[in-house]
Amino acid sequence: MTTSRLQLLGALGAVGVSGALAGIYAFFAWVALPGGIDGTESFIAIFAVGLVVLLIIVVHLVYARILLQSSRGRRFVL
């Protein structure tokens, strides 16, 4: 396997992880809806976990973009 192929697979893996995290967060938000706990605690739980998951997804997508551009032979620029 060439280096560019491995970089492309790494980029696709990072995008896949982002999608899986979004699905797990959606399930968590559904479970944490007010029913067993009151609305304030539900909002705090959904917001706190959502912020962490969002930051992890952003890091994975930036890393995927870096790998994708590197696999095409270009340098990554912000």
BAKOLKE-325442 format. One record per residue (C-alpha): x, y, z. Coordinates in steps of 0.02 Angstrom, whole numbers, padded with zeros to 5 digits, always signed. Layout:
XYZ
...
END
This chain:
+00000+00000+00000
+00062+00171-00042
+00073+00313+00081
-00062+00412-00009
-00182+00265+00002
-00152+00250+00189
-00179+00437+00211
-00342+00425+00115
-00401+00279+00223
-00353+00376+00379
-00455+00525+00319
-00606+00415+00286
-00585+00336+00457
-00584+00507+00540
-00744+00554+00449
-00821+00388+00502
-00776+00420+00683
-00859+00591+00671
-01018+00514+00605
-01018+00380+00740
-00993+00511+00876
-01138+00612+00807
-01248+00457+00815
-01194+00415+00992
-01228+00595+01045
-01401+00590+00966
-01439+00433+01065
-01374+00515+01225
-01479+00670+01196
-01633+00561+01168
-01600+00466+01330
-01568+00626+01428
-01730+00709+01378
-01834+00766+01526
-01928+00618+01592
-01822+00540+01726
-01734+00702+01773
-01796+00880+01773
-01773+01001+01629
-01627+01098+01701
-01520+00945+01735
-01567+00876+01565
-01512+01036+01478
-01347+01040+01574
-01310+00858+01531
-01352+00878+01347
-01255+01041+01332
-01101+00981+01426
-01085+00818+01331
-01129+00903+01167
-00989+01030+01186
-00858+00895+01214
-00924+00788+01071
-00929+00939+00955
-00747+00981+00992
-00693+00801+00962
-00788+00798+00796
-00708+00962+00741
-00534+00896+00780
-00568+00737+00682
-00634+00833+00531
-00482+00949+00529
-00368+00799+00540
-00465+00714+00399
-00444+00870+00292
-00258+00872+00325
-00241+00689+00278
-00349+00707+00123
-00249+00853+00056
-00087+00765+00098
-00144+00610+00004
-00172+00717-00150
+00003+00788-00139
-00046+00962-00079
+00006+01052+00077
-00122+01094+00209
-00155+01279+00237
-00283+01357+00351
END
